Amino acid sequence: MIVVNLDRVLVDRKVKSKDLAKRIGLSENNLSRIKTNNIRAIRFSTLDGLCRELGCRPGDLLDYVPDEE
């Protein structure tokens, strides 16, 4: 399973979701869905904007956790 760590990165960088959403041209609702891992896909352009504005790499935002069998 892919886990989104955006909430942790926002706290580490002391960035508010509202400000980030505005800077990357995303609605606060959609950014919230990404933060809560309530998405099925993410556009590369959105991932690019997140990384650009947060000064991070995709691996800082996304993690792989194997499903428990």
KOLTIMI-336918 format. One line per 2 residues: number of its first residue (from 1); their letters; for each residue x, y, z of N, C-alpha, C. Coordinates in pm, 1 decimal. Layout:
NUM = A = X/Y/Z/X/Y/Z/X/Y/Z ~ ... $
//
This chain:
1 = MI = 83.7/-116.3/0.0/0.0/0.0/0.0/89.3/124.1/0.0 ~ 50.6/224.8/-76.2/121.8/351.6/-79.4/62.0/442.5/27.4 $
3 = VV = 146.1/498.9/110.8/103.9/587.8/218.1/156.0/727.9/188.7 ~ 70.5/827.7/204.9/108.7/966.4/182.7/149.1/1028.2/315.9 $
5 = NL = 268.6/1085.5/320.4/321.7/1146.5/441.9/318.2/1299.1/435.8 ~ 226.2/1354.1/360.4/220.2/1499.0/343.1/198.2/1571.1/475.0 $
7 = DR = 115.9/1516.8/561.8/89.9/1582.7/690.3/217.5/1598.7/771.6 ~ 301.6/1496.4/771.4/428.7/1501.0/844.8/523.1/1604.3/784.0 $
9 = VL = 529.4/1607.8/651.6/617.9/1702.3/582.8/571.8/1846.1/608.7 ~ 441.2/1868.6/608.2/389.6/2002.9/636.8/429.6/2047.9/777.0 $
11 = VD = 418.3/1959.2/874.7/456.1/1992.6/1012.0/605.9/2020.3/1020.0 ~ 686.9/1934.7/958.2/832.6/1951.9/960.1/874.6/2085.9/900.1 $
13 = RK = 803.8/2128.2/795.2/840.3/2251.8/723.9/762.7/2374.2/774.1 ~ 673.3/2350.1/871.2/590.8/2457.0/929.1/513.5/2533.0/821.0 $
15 = VK = 448.3/2456.0/733.4/368.1/2512.2/625.0/221.8/2477.1/650.4 ~ 133.6/2574.4/631.1/-9.0/2550.9/648.5/-67.1/2496.9/518.4 $
17 = SK = -160.0/2403.2/531.7/-224.2/2342.4/415.4/-286.5/2447.3/324.6 ~ -352.5/2543.4/384.9/-419.7/2648.2/309.0/-320.8/2724.7/221.2 $
19 = DL = -206.0/2759.2/277.4/-103.9/2832.5/202.4/-45.8/2747.1/90.0 ~ -19.7/2621.0/119.4/36.4/2531.2/18.6/-61.5/2511.8/-96.4 $
21 = AK = -187.4/2490.0/-64.6/-288.5/2470.1/-169.4/-291.4/2589.5/-263.0 ~ -286.5/2707.9/-207.9/-289.9/2829.1/-289.8/-165.7/2839.0/-378.3 $
23 = RI = -48.9/2807.7/-321.5/76.6/2818.9/-397.3/86.5/2720.3/-512.1 ~ 21.8/2603.8/-500.1/31.6/2505.8/-609.2/-94.3/2501.4/-695.0 $
25 = GL = -192.0/2587.6/-663.8/-312.3/2594.8/-746.6/-404.6/2475.9/-728.7 ~ -417.2/2429.5/-606.0/-501.7/2314.7/-575.3/-604.3/2358.8/-472.4 $
27 = SE = -724.0/2303.7/-479.5/-824.7/2339.7/-379.4/-783.7/2282.0/-244.3 ~ -826.5/2348.6/-137.9/-796.4/2299.8/-3.3/-856.6/2161.5/18.3 $
29 = NN = -973.2/2138.8/-40.6/-1039.4/2009.0/-27.5/-955.3/1898.1/-91.1 ~ -903.8/1923.3/-210.4/-821.8/1821.4/-276.6/-690.4/1797.8/-202.7 $
31 = LS = -631.1/1904.7/-150.5/-508.2/1886.8/-73.7/-536.7/1806.4/53.2 ~ -649.3/1831.5/115.2/-688.8/1755.9/234.4/-705.9/1608.0/201.3 $
33 = RI = -763.6/1578.4/86.5/-780.2/1438.4/45.5/-644.6/1371.2/26.6 ~ -547.8/1444.7/-27.1/-413.0/1389.0/-43.2/-352.1/1365.0/94.8 $
35 = KT = -363.5/1463.5/183.4/-307.1/1453.4/318.3/-360.5/1333.1/394.7 ~ -488.6/1302.9/377.3/-550.7/1194.1/453.6/-544.5/1060.1/380.3 $
37 = NN = -466.5/1056.6/272.6/-448.1/933.3/195.7/-580.8/882.8/138.5 ~ -668.2/975.4/105.3/-799.9/942.0/53.8/-806.1/965.3/-97.0 $
39 = IR = -703.6/916.2/-167.0/-694.8/932.6/-312.4/-656.8/799.8/-375.5 ~ -686.4/788.3/-502.2/-645.9/668.6/-577.1/-528.2/697.2/-668.2 $
41 = AI = -511.3/824.8/-703.5/-404.1/863.7/-794.8/-364.7/1007.3/-765.7 ~ -246.0/1043.5/-812.6/-200.3/1181.7/-801.7/-130.5/1216.9/-932.7 $
43 = RF = -159.6/1333.3/-984.2/-95.7/1377.7/-1107.6/49.4/1411.7/-1080.2 ~ 133.8/1384.2/-1178.9/274.3/1420.3/-1164.3/289.1/1571.3/-1147.8 $
45 = ST = 204.6/1649.3/-1211.9/213.1/1795.1/-1198.1/182.3/1837.4/-1054.2 ~ 90.0/1768.4/-988.4/60.1/1798.0/-848.0/176.4/1756.1/-759.8 $
47 = LD = 230.8/1639.1/-783.7/346.2/1591.1/-707.7/464.9/1685.0/-727.8 ~ 484.3/1731.5/-850.8/591.2/1826.5/-881.7/572.3/1955.5/-802.3 $
49 = GL = 450.9/2008.0/-799.5/422.6/2129.8/-725.0/445.1/2113.0/-576.2 ~ 402.5/2000.2/-521.4/424.7/1972.9/-379.0/573.8/1969.3/-347.0 $
51 = CR = 649.1/1897.8/-427.9/793.5/1886.5/-404.7/862.9/2021.3/-420.8 ~ 823.7/2096.7/-522.5/883.6/2228.0/-547.2/859.9/2321.4/-428.3 $
53 = EL = 736.0/2330.1/-383.1/701.1/2423.8/-276.7/749.2/2379.5/-138.9 ~ 761.9/2250.3/-117.6/805.2/2199.1/12.4/955.0/2169.6/17.9 $
55 = GC = 1022.5/2181.0/-97.2/1165.9/2153.3/-100.6/1197.0/2010.4/-62.8 ~ 1122.0/1917.7/-120.9/1141.3/1776.5/-86.9/1143.0/1692.3/-213.1 $
57 = RP = 1155.0/1563.1/-195.4/1153.4/1466.6/-305.6/1027.8/1382.4/-293.6 ~ 984.3/1319.3/-403.6/864.0/1235.3/-396.5/870.7/1130.0/-286.1 $
59 = GD = 988.4/1074.8/-262.1/1004.3/974.0/-157.8/981.6/1027.9/-17.1 ~ 989.9/1160.7/-1.9/959.2/1220.7/128.0/809.0/1225.0/151.6 $
61 = LL = 732.6/1228.4/43.6/586.9/1238.6/51.4/516.4/1103.8/43.7 ~ 578.4/1009.2/-27.1/514.5/879.4/-51.3/599.2/768.2/7.4 $
63 = DY = 532.6/670.8/65.2/602.6/556.2/124.2/526.4/429.6/85.2 ~ 599.0/319.8/77.4/536.0/190.6/48.2/534.9/106.2/174.4 $
65 = VP = 416.9/58.9/211.4/400.8/-30.0/325.1/334.3/-156.9/274.4 ~ 402.5/-270.6/284.1/342.6/-395.0/234.8/211.2/-426.9/307.2 $
67 = DE = 116.2/-478.3/233.8/-11.0/-522.6/294.2/17.8/-642.2/383.1 ~ -50.6/-645.2/496.3/-35.9/-760.8/585.3/-119.8/-875.3/531.8 $
69 = E = -63.2/-992.4/531.6/-134.6/-1109.0/478.5/-195.1/-1191.3/589.5 $
//
